[in-house]
Amino acid sequence: MSTSPLRIVFAGTPEFAAASLQAVLDSKSEKQYDIVGVYTQPDRPAGRGQKLVQSPVKQLAIANDIPVYQPLNFKLEEDKAQLAALNADIMIVAAYGIILPKVVLDTPKLGCINVHASLLPRWRGAAPIHRSLIAGDSETGITIMQMDVGLDTGDMLLKAHCDIKPTDTSATLHDRLAVLGGSALIEALEKLKAGTLISEQQDENLTCYAAKLTKQEGEVNWASTAELIERQIRGLSPWPVAYTNSLAGVMKIHAAHIASVNDEASKPGDILVVSKEGVIVATGQGSILISEIQFAGGKRMKVQDALNGKHKTALEIGQRLGLHEQVA
């Protein structure tokens, strides 16, 4: 067992990654880890003013006086040399968003490990949280894996399981997995220092790919089943958000659940019931109660509030969603 602090380089960008960095920072008091540098994506313009915004990981690193590096990629020799100069034992990668070439993966003495938001080999790729919800998985989790040049193909080092709740959205599941990722990472680092971390190859027969989301995937096909539509709405919340076309134009659907109303004479997309809880819409099989929506140029609101607004006619009984001009 090694008694010297583990020299760590951390690479990550969004809130999910910041949770893992925070977990390591919280363990520094035990003098087990020394974070010698943090890598994150370059500051990006955001908002109406397009001001440059620091990533959550950068903000956390600055607050803890950790040197921050923001290369566009690792093609420049000076960026590779900078990483090598840090003399890291290991690099921790969590939602970094930049592909690491083999020369970078091989630079730390113990290589690079990744905090991945699924139970590999299921849901390799960019959007594992969303895809698990859309697919109707009952369980997901975190995999700590040894990185190689493939896309989430490296050996698995540790897994932590997480149940998916019937009401979960991508946002709620993301937040739980972010916390779980931090605790799983610390467990893996402790086992690494103790020499008890065991690697396991991924079974290629069990793989599936979590492709990056597109806005077009948000369009609701009302001829589908209520179950599939409800999973689509939860899986795409808060981004890119499920949507449909209405008498008032594009209507985003932020929250919905399966309803028990059935009308054999209705067509998919027909509004069957209007109440203070929301509007119930017929699908190809079953019905959906929509409770929170957003019209173009407006704010997210309860359907109850929308019924008192200028677009209330779009939510009347008998209106059919999904029939109007499609979004490009």
Secondary structure, 3 states (H helix, E strand, C coil): CCCCCEEEEEEECCHHHHHHHHHHHHHHHHCCEEEEEEECCCCEEECCCCEEECCHHHHHHHHCCCCEECCCCCCCHHHHHHHHHCCCCEEEEECCCCCCCHHHHCCCCCCEEEEECCCCCCCEECCHHHHHHHCCCCEEEEEEEECCCCCCCCCEEEEEEEECCCCCCHHHHHHHHHHHHHHHHHHHHHHHHHCCCCCECCCHHHCCEECCCCHHHHECCCCCEHHHHHHHHHHCCCCCCEEEEECCEEEEEEEEEEECCCCCCCCCCEEEEEECCEEEEECCECEEEEEEEEECCCCCEEHHHHCCCCCHHHHCCCCECCCCCCCC
